[in-house]
Amino acid sequence: MNIFGITGWKNSGKTSLVVRLVKILGDRGYSVSTMKNTHHHFDIDQPGKDSFLHRQAGASEVLISSDSRWALLHEFSGESESSMEELIARMSPVDYLLVEGFKQSDHPKIQVIRVENNREQLPDNVTNLVAIASDGDLNPKDYGCNGPLLDLNDEGQIADFIISLSAGANESA
């Protein structure tokens, strides 16, 4: 599985880019999954629904299934948050796994920068930054990146970059 990150600060356009990349990579015949890490509490379950009541009663995992999808909810009770590697091990293999968040993990990442929102460099502990995608004329070296500047509004160019980088990694493996 080729794992590739889309990272950046809040409101930089990460999610919009991930959505466009899923579409274009899928249109090119690749299977794609996504993973998103958030530092905020979230819930995909609804109060009053059976699955919510199961979790509220103390179930450590609840699997919800229908004829069109399934979801596994795992509750942490005193456990630490799962690592990216542990979460990936639970996923079905695909050609590309696009990861939003997990800035400190070692997978290759593109930093998304919208010049009107946040032009700050990522913290020094963010590794493997391979490109900058922006809607402005920036110097990637100013952001700790030796890779190219990609046009944030050209998902075809960004997809080509991801594919070429993945092909190079697969050839050297």
Sequence and secondary structure as in RCSB ss.txt:
>XXXX:A:sequence
MNIFGITGWKNSGKTSLVVRLVKILGDRGYSVSTMKNTHHHFDIDQPGKDSFLHRQAGASEVLISSDSRWALLHE
FSGESESSMEELIARMSPVDYLLVEGFKQSDHPKIQVIRVENNREQLPDNVTNLVAIASDGDLNPKDYGCNGPLL
DLNDEGQIADFIISLSAGANESA
>XXXX:A:secstr
 EEEEEEESTTSSHHHHHHHHHHHHHHTT  EEEEE  SS    S TTSHHHHHHHHT SEEEEE SS EEEEE 
 SS     HHHHHHTS   SEEEEES TTSSS EEEEE TTT      TT   EEEEEESS   GGGGT  S EE
ETT HHHHHHHHHHHHHHHHHH 
